[in-house]
Each structure stands twice: as structure tokens, then as C-alpha cells.
């Protein structure tokens, strides 16, 4: 039998597992449908924390894995494909000598201080003057920044989704943001704020070679979703020069990080003819509706490609996305995710507008009537997600229409605001 450990909210497709696989799940209680799996349920506090699996690594998760090996034999694969589980999965592999990506493979993607060190050595960052107490030789003093250094950005080393990110205009704001980081026991980095549009670059890198890549410009980005409760959306950018620059930049970043096999989600600043500047890169598929959008437009499932890496399966994808010469140059794609815009404990009663979708919508999903949200903490749930295909002008118009026409009716169960971790 092939023993496979699945951690947390990692993507699972039973068809990709060897026929004689025995599956073990470690994490929150999860609905598995017809997948036969042995569950080891972990208890978590009633908060949302990107690093919660990392914090349970030594005491609980590795201990459970040792217990599995004592009862069932050696573990063959560990699946940890989400932002929450990448690092702990690599630690399990190293601790139990299981093949797959190691801590040194994953840490530059999960720790922004390490990421910056790797990228700065390749001179890819305009904002090379950054500070992190995790790598500094001396005690931090706000006076190391002069007035000309502002505005700054302070961000945690190992969170995700723009949580705890703050824009800083002066020393007083900086001290307040640092206190917030320390109160939440978060390592952090401080760097210069860069002007420019934010793009995301998504791709597949196997055996040190790009197999698929495309890039999109955010209409509403993750920071707006968190801080302003706006939708999140993007539209694919195209053009010979744009695509060539994206490919060249991604190759340089991946080479400087030092990885051979990864599905990546890279965010960067793009401003007119200036060089692309890295914001950050993750070793997992993009969130929101990025995966279904790429699957609809290119026929490539980045969740499956990520799972193949953890299972040691060769990819059949090659020269895809911007690397292909057989693309339709007149069409592109976009996606939009709509927020519920409510932080009280509620129950969904109706979703309106879904019967009048634009023809450009090729994929969609929405919350279920009767579901409850924000019971213990703000769950940051989406009201609906849409993927659209067409020309740029039509897609921007149709995304605006969706934003204005889709609404939700709900019943408030508890009027108090839920705790927000952001």
C-alpha cells in the first residue's frame, strides 16, 4: 500500500493517486464525499491564522505522522499545497525522511525576509533597502528611516492575503504598526512603497523550466478586498512585449529563488516602460478565481499540477500560455469575486441576479442559501465568483455589471461584529 498524508485544505484529486493508495488526513473536520480517508482531527482556536498549521507542526502533526508510520508503515507522500500547509508539509518530509520538497525549497516562498535576500542577490528589486528584525544585526530603531524614505510598507514575513499589511507615512504610524506586529507575535519586514499597477503572474515550473505562464492586471486587488471590502478581480494582459517581459522576469525570479518544481503565483508592480518589480511570490496556485479562469481559458488545472509535484508525477504540460504560438490574440479572460460585505453572524436567504448573467460568463459559483457564515470569526467568504472570456472592453463592462447587479439577502443571527484578523 502507498501511504499518503494530506494536510489541511490541500487540493485532492483521487484520480491522481496510485491505485493502491491509503489516505490519511490531518486538520479540521472535512467533508470528503466518496473519498476513503482516515481522519485525524486537530483542534484550532476560533480565529483565522495563516500560520496555524505551522504552530502545530512539532507537537501534533509530526507526532500524528509518526503514529501513522508505526501502525501502517512508511509514509510515501505528503500533500501540502495551500499557503497554510506548504511549510509544515516540508518539515514533515524532512523529519520523517520522505521524498519531496524540503524546507529549503519552500522557505523562500513563505518567509518574505528570506525571499528578499534571494531576490536582492539577483538585483531584481528596486526596494532592496528593506529591514527585517529576523535578519538584522542590531536592535531596531525607527530613526534608521529618514523623512525621504516614506511612504513605507510593513508586512508580516509569513502571512498571506494582505493580512496585517500597512502603508506607513510617518514615524508615528510606523511605531503603531510595529506594536501591532509584536502584539500578534509576527515577524515582519519594512520596505519602500512602490508606485505602479499590480499584476499577478501564474505559472508552472518543472525541472527548472517554465511550462506555462500568463499574467493579469488587478482591477481590484487583495488589499482593497481586505481594507475596503471591494470585489477582487483581474483581467489578462497580452501583447508581444508584455509577454516577453513577463517570461523573462519570471525566469529570473525563479532562478534566484532556487527552485526546480513549483506552481507559482507571483505578484509584481508594473509601471509603463519601467522594469517589472517583485512584490512577492508564492509556491502554490493563485487564489480567488485564478485557477478556474486559467482552466477555462487554457485548459490547464494548476491545482492538479501542484498535486502532481507532491506525488512525483511528471507533467504533460509544455509551452503553454504565453509560451504558445497557437493562442487566439483577440480574446482574453478575466475573473471577479464579490464579497458578502457583512461581518456579523448571518444566514443566507437568497442570492439575486444570477439569472441575468452576461454572455461572457463561462464559469460561476455562489454561496448556498441556508448556509451560515461568521459564526465565530469573520470568515472572509465570497458571495460569488465569475470567469469571463471575450475582448478587454466587453470584459471590463461585464465585470462592472456583475458588481452592481449581484446581491444577497440574509438574516442576522447575532448582531455583534465578528473578530477580524487583518
Steps between C-alpha positions, in 0.01 A plus 500: 500500500605858428450719810413864428468778759272793406529812717232766543323656203736350240349418160410135447413314180467128570560415133862615530586274794649153437229232491624337821511825700393525863412859592540671838371850570630735771308820570155641565198274452441478124231363268666246272204366302587161353873519575603236755729671750615455862448833679707646783308808614694792647349758733556863404416823685202698374713741299642504151878468481700420185773343716276282718621173343864607540437563870376141543788349304728346763261413779205362305545454125838327495391293801189384311713411198731290716192326639378428145838349412502282811157359411504492119864513387705771332330810362566534127363848422398814691250735334525863612400723210335803663662808649409364846659157457803539271756552774373245751481237221865564417593466870316167522690374194835600647423364846384160370736487199216497245580597137373836377558871543711590804493794740778669300283466188196661664635755749592771244138495381352511853739739674521842336829586670667193348321572170640855496852375570484258206350753259728787604803289417369490142441881506134460404353730763482877486417490873820321605531722810273301728519420870401186685570439871538129416816571296625828653819509705392779733196613697239667283470878519243695298766766448668277241232642268517870408212712372597435138458122553124530551252371395594153622323166509509266800392141448530170688762254377273197477135599477297530176209681336621850605426429868679734740645703209511875568608804300711733714532877449694602812684376807190507721312269262805274483519462878130417516532237225804342669308480829221319311751252354657437840160459668410233244848341530575547132843534340491779245683694232496872422573630152437791267158532342510473121256674267349312209228260397504160668504196274496132584702247305393137524690204368645152511874437537626143473857371491624859501301600191184704443220282364212749528470869581250785469449836670204715598452855623296548815190714468438462875786340695517302823587805710178670385301185582636496855506872581212639292271198458508536120475212252824337386558472126756495222525483121771327299752731333639413158734637236833383365719731711293447815510123469873493427573721804281284725673179388847650547415642844344176628800296386738733686292491818468121500872455431595736784259329743668169418219259420445228241135399537220738596160633406543868577289810557718809465387857566695795363488870420482606136529868408510615137839414350675452837634153586259267680559505878427205727240528774509135609481145369313199641566130440136412435220578253340844519184543705167673431388380154845478340511120473157459332574796270822343375331161465214652296728700268807277468372157606769473768408418860768649725357321805559167328847608389587587860373163622711326234811664647424364849430154353813500283298478176647641178301777333368474146469880473757672281534833315161621620351843568735777391745230387259378229481639146150358446296740715199706396640854511159674496355334810610518860348408836414662829359400837317676779421394858226687687509542881206448733585838661373392839694405811216399732390139555244443225300246302457531121136529387534583127750601230357731233616570145638157410231448234619801297868432440689651202577264211871538574463308829632148438528374859342605828431390855318662791423447867220262596165614637467389863874509573624683810813716501708692754383280786818533708718736297484690173538228237576732206263304274415585139143567393571377146786436257493543122734426208445695178643461148494764223675822399635739761237772454207259532650324801552822695140600425363159602700488824359842593150367426554196726629719781186716486236233432583204729368537855424286803218488754586368843376472855722629779528236771725697733536877474848525647788542254722194464867519587696609192855374457647739243 
